[in-house]
């Protein structure tokens, strides 16, 4: 990263009218608006137009992580009194322990026990300097997952949760059609725009699909608090690409097809697992790849993504893909045209024109 410009984080700030923060998704999913950016050209479209824009032989790569219902409500009893505790699990530490945000966290201390309904309880093992807690549950492995599914709710992003509570609609709305592998505490939201009808149209147009895994963590929502890019410490997330998928991706590129990532999480997996020669191999592990302006992309040719938070690592990523000035223009245009932002908002198709194309 040392050969990339160390830009001030303030350069990635922008003002967004609150009424453009989407609190519910569009239905049907494919009816969401899509800003098509190809090089410097911006065109207003919908997600349903995607099969007509992409080429036969292109490959769309989705993230198949499944969001766990990790928003828990419970009570802490101590000294003949009880306090209501809301906890959001953000990182699995082992088979029985999770790291969590809790409110009111100041009312908790190591040794306290929190009861979540009749099915689950946890002991506060530690309080970290950042205010998060280590919770040790009374169940392990699959039994713990089942109990969380029973008592938990969808962990809506803060910019939605501050405006309304999660409800039964979110159990469907905040899960993609590709969700198959438990582990995320946030959805890979670009894929929320895809429904069965759109996938069928893509297949008919000769556009293939594949899946990789990255279990999205809560760090995806956190603004960068450092003053400059290099001072920021990127969060780590775990994932996997199997051998069959790696072979399909390499074969697509060899045949001249484009690799279009659906979401920044899929993109981070693809770029992590690709070598300097543009060849991807099976991969399993964790990645803290931090993509900022000046990064040379090894694998992807385009990106389907939503509109991101100010000062976020995701805004830095799309600025690396399209160019810093182009993204500023694109976001100003989207705001002026009333595009809906963030997790339940509208989408974009970003197809850069590069002087140094991805190697073939």
C-alpha positions in Angstrom: 0.0 0.0 0.0 3.0 2.3 0.4 3.0 3.1 -3.3 -0.5 4.4 -3.2 -1.4 8.0 -2.3 -2.1 8.6 1.4 -5.3 10.6 0.9 -7.0 12.4 3.8 -10.2 10.6 4.9 -12.1 13.9 4.6 -11.7 13.6 0.8 -14.2 10.8 1.0 -16.9 12.7 2.9 -20.2 13.9 1.4 -23.5 15.2 2.5 -26.5 13.0 2.0 -30.1 14.1 2.6 -31.7 11.9 5.2 -34.7 11.2 3.0 -32.4 9.3 0.6 -31.5 6.7 3.2 -33.7 3.7 2.2 -35.6 2.1 5.2 -37.2 -0.6 3.1 -36.2 -2.3 -0.2 -38.1 -1.9 -3.5 -40.3 -4.8 -4.4 -39.9 -6.7 -6.7 -36.1 -6.7 -6.1 -35.2 -6.3 -9.8 -37.3 -3.0 -9.9 -34.7 -1.1 -8.0 -33.0 1.7 -9.9 -29.5 1.1 -11.2 -27.0 3.8 -12.2 -24.9 2.4 -15.1 -21.5 3.9 -15.1 -19.3 2.9 -18.0 -16.1 4.9 -18.1 -17.3 8.5 -17.7 -20.8 7.9 -19.0 -23.8 7.7 -16.6 -27.1 6.2 -17.6 -30.2 5.7 -15.5 -31.5 2.2 -15.6 -33.1 -0.5 -13.4 -31.6 -3.8 -12.2 -33.9 -5.6 -14.6 -31.9 -4.1 -17.4 -28.7 -5.9 -16.4 -29.1 -8.9 -18.8 -29.2 -6.4 -21.8 -26.1 -4.6 -20.6 -23.8 -7.5 -19.8 -22.4 -9.7 -22.5 -22.9 -13.4 -23.2 -20.0 -15.2 -21.5 -19.7 -12.8 -18.6 -19.7 -14.2 -15.1 -21.4 -12.7 -12.1 -19.9 -13.6 -8.8 -22.1 -13.5 -5.7 -21.4 -14.0 -2.0 -23.2 -17.0 -0.5 -22.9 -16.0 3.1 -26.0 -16.2 5.2 -26.9 -13.5 7.8 -27.5 -14.8 11.3 -30.2 -13.2 13.4 -27.7 -11.9 15.9 -29.7 -9.0 17.4 -30.6 -10.2 20.9 -32.7 -8.7 23.6 -32.4 -10.0 27.2 -32.0 -9.0 30.8 -29.2 -8.9 33.4 -30.2 -9.7 36.9 -28.0 -8.5 39.8 -28.6 -7.4 43.4 -32.3 -8.0 43.2 -32.7 -5.7 40.2 -33.0 -6.4 36.5 -31.8 -4.3 33.5 -32.9 -4.8 29.9 -29.9 -5.4 27.6 -29.8 -5.3 23.8 -26.8 -7.1 22.3 -25.6 -7.4 18.8 -23.2 -10.3 18.1 -20.4 -9.1 15.8 -17.7 -11.7 15.7 -17.6 -15.4 16.6 -14.6 -16.1 18.8 -15.1 -19.9 19.1 -17.8 -22.5 19.4 -19.4 -20.9 22.5 -18.2 -17.3 22.5 -19.0 -14.1 20.6 -17.8 -10.6 20.7 -20.7 -8.2 20.9 -21.9 -4.6 21.2 -24.3 -4.1 24.1 -26.6 -1.4 25.3 -26.3 -0.1 28.0 -22.8 -1.5 28.1 -21.8 0.6 31.0 -24.3 -1.4 33.2 -22.4 -4.6 32.5 -19.2 -6.1 34.1 -17.3 -9.4 33.8 -19.2 -12.1 35.6 -22.6 -10.7 34.8 -25.1 -13.2 33.3 -27.5 -12.1 30.6 -30.6 -14.2 29.9 -32.1 -14.1 26.4 -35.6 -15.5 26.7 -36.0 -19.1 27.9 -33.6 -20.6 25.4 -30.2 -18.9 25.9 -28.0 -17.1 28.4 -24.4 -15.8 28.4 -21.8 -14.7 30.9 -19.8 -11.5 30.3 -16.2 -12.7 30.2 -14.5 -9.4 29.4 -15.0 -5.8 28.4 -12.7 -4.5 25.7 -11.2 -1.0 25.4 -13.5 -0.3 22.4 -16.5 -1.0 24.6 -17.4 -4.4 23.1 -17.9 -7.5 25.3 -16.8 -11.1 25.1 -19.9 -13.2 25.8 -19.6 -16.9 26.7 -22.9 -18.7 26.0 -24.4 -21.8 27.7 -24.6 -23.6 24.4 -21.9 -24.7 21.9 -21.7 -25.1 18.2 -24.9 -26.0 16.3 -26.9 -25.9 19.5 -25.9 -22.3 20.0 -26.7 -21.4 16.4 -30.2 -22.9 16.8 -30.8 -21.0 20.0 -29.7 -17.7 18.4 -32.0 -18.4 15.4 -34.8 -18.9 17.9 -34.5 -15.8 19.9 -32.6 -13.4 17.6 -33.7 -10.8 15.1 -32.0 -9.5 11.9 -29.1 -7.1 12.7 -30.2 -4.1 10.6 -27.5 -1.6 9.9 -27.3 1.3 12.4 -28.7 3.9 9.9 -31.9 1.8 9.6 -32.1 0.5 13.2 -32.0 4.1 14.5 -35.1 4.8 12.6 -37.2 1.7 13.0 -37.0 -1.8 14.6 -36.4 -5.0 12.7 -39.6 -6.9 11.9 -40.7 -10.1 10.1 -40.3 -8.5 6.7 -36.6 -8.1 7.3 -36.1 -11.8 7.8 -36.7 -12.1 4.0 -35.6 -8.7 2.8 -32.2 -8.8 4.5 -31.2 -12.2 3.1 -30.0 -12.8 -0.5 -31.2 -15.6 -2.7 -27.7 -17.1 -2.6 -27.6 -17.3 1.2 -26.3 -20.8 2.1 -23.5 -20.6 4.6 -24.1 -19.2 8.0 -21.7 -16.7 9.4 -22.4 -13.1 8.5 -23.7 -10.3 10.8 -24.5 -8.1 7.8 -25.8 -8.8 4.4 -23.9 -8.6 1.1 -26.4 -6.0 0.1 -25.7 -5.7 -3.7 -27.2 -9.2 -4.2 -30.4 -8.1 -2.5 -31.5 -6.7 -5.9 -31.5 -10.2 -7.5 -34.7 -12.3 -7.6 -35.6 -15.5 -9.5 -36.9 -13.6 -12.5 -33.7 -11.6 -12.9 -31.6 -14.7 -12.5 -33.6 -16.5 -15.2 -33.2 -13.6 -17.6 -29.5 -13.5 -17.0 -29.2 -17.2 -17.7 -31.2 -16.8 -20.9 -28.9 -14.0 -22.0 -25.9 -16.3 -21.6 -24.6 -14.7 -18.4 -23.3 -17.2 -15.9 -23.3 -17.0 -12.1 -20.9 -18.4 -9.4 -20.6 -18.0 -5.7 -17.7 -17.3 -3.2 -17.9 -16.9 0.5 -17.0 -13.9 2.7 -18.7 -13.7 6.1 -19.5 -10.0 6.5 -18.6 -8.5 9.8 -19.9 -5.4 11.6 -16.7 -3.5 10.5 -18.3 -3.0 7.1 -20.5 -0.2 8.6 -17.9 1.6 10.6 -16.7 4.9 9.3 -12.9 5.5 9.1 -11.9 7.5 12.2 -8.3 8.0 11.2 -7.2 11.2 9.5 -5.5 9.5 6.5 -6.0 6.2 4.7 -2.7 4.7 5.8 -3.5 5.3 9.5 -6.7 3.2 9.2 -6.5 -0.5 10.4 -8.8 -2.6 8.2 -11.1 -5.2 9.7 -10.6 -8.8 8.9 -13.3 -11.2 7.6 -13.2 -15.0 6.8 -14.1 -16.6 3.6 -13.5 -19.3 0.9 -13.3 -20.1 -2.8 -13.5 -23.7 -3.7 -11.5 -25.4 -6.5 -14.5 -25.7 -8.9 -15.3 -22.0 -8.7 -11.7 -21.0 -9.1 -11.5 -23.2 -12.3 -14.7 -21.6 -13.7 -13.4 -18.1 -13.1 -10.1 -18.8 -14.8 -11.9 -20.5 -17.7 -14.2 -17.5 -18.1 -11.3 -15.2 -18.3 -9.4 -17.4 -20.7 -12.5 -17.4 -23.0 -12.6 -13.6 -23.0 -15.6 -13.2 -20.6 -15.6 -10.6 -17.9 -15.7 -11.2 -14.2 -18.3 -8.9 -12.6 -18.4 -9.0 -8.8 -21.8 -8.6 -7.2 -20.9 -6.6 -4.1 -17.7 -5.4 -2.5 -17.4 -8.5 -0.3 -17.2 -10.8 -3.4 -14.7 -8.4 -4.9 -12.5 -8.6 -1.8 -12.4 -12.4 -1.9 -11.6 -12.4 -5.6 -8.8 -9.9 -5.3 -7.4 -11.7 -2.2 -7.2 -15.1 -4.0 -5.8 -13.8 -7.3 -2.1 -13.7 -8.0 -0.1 -11.0 -9.8 -0.6 -12.8 -13.1 -4.4 -12.7 -12.8 -4.8 -16.4 -11.9 -7.2 -17.3 -9.1 -6.6 -20.4 -6.9 -8.7 -22.1 -4.2 -8.5 -20.1 -1.0 -9.8 -20.4 2.6 -8.9 -18.1 5.4 -9.2 -14.5 6.5 -8.5 -11.3 4.6 -8.0 -7.7 5.6 -7.4 -6.5 2.1 -7.8 -2.7 1.9 -8.5 -1.4 -1.6 -7.9 2.3 -2.0 -7.1 4.7 -5.0 -4.0 3.5 -6.7 -4.7 -0.2 -6.3 -4.2 -2.3 -9.4 -7.1 -4.8 -9.8 -6.0 -8.3 -10.6 -9.3 -10.1 -11.3 -12.5 -8.1 -11.6 -13.7 -6.2 -14.6 -16.7 -4.6 -13.1 -18.8 -4.3 -10.0 -22.5 -4.3 -9.0 -22.8 -2.4 -5.8 -25.0 -0.1 -3.7 -24.3 3.5 -2.7 -22.0 3.6 0.3 -21.5 5.6 3.5 -19.3 8.7 3.6 -15.8 8.2 4.9 -16.1 4.4 4.5 -13.6 1.8 3.2 -16.3 0.8 0.6 -16.3 4.3 -0.8 -12.6 4.2 -1.0 -12.8 0.8 -2.9 -15.2 2.1 -5.6 -13.0 5.2 -5.9 -10.1 2.9 -6.6 -12.1 1.1 -9.3 -13.6 4.0 -11.1 -11.3 6.9 -10.2 -11.6 9.4 -7.3 -13.0 12.2 -9.4 -15.4 9.9 -11.3 -16.9 8.6 -8.0 -17.4 12.1 -6.7 -19.3 13.0 -9.9 -21.3 9.7 -9.8 -22.4 10.3 -6.2 -23.3 13.9 -6.8 -25.4 12.8 -9.8 -27.1 10.0 -7.8 -28.0 12.4 -5.0 -29.4 15.0 -7.5 -31.5 12.2 -9.2 -32.9 10.9 -5.9 -31.3 7.5 -5.9 -31.9 5.6 -2.6 -28.7 4.9 -0.6 -27.2 2.2 1.6 -28.3 -1.4 2.3 -31.9 -1.3 1.1 -31.2 1.4 -1.5 -30.7 1.4 -5.2 -27.7 -0.2 -7.1 -25.1 0.7 -9.6 -23.1 -1.1 -12.3 -19.5 0.2 -12.4 -17.6 -0.7 -15.5 -14.2 1.1 -15.6 -12.2 2.0 -18.7 -8.6 1.2 -17.7 -5.3 2.3 -19.3 -3.9 -0.8 -17.7 -6.5 -3.5 -18.2 -6.6 -6.6 -16.0 -4.1 -9.1 -17.4 -5.5 -11.9 -19.6 
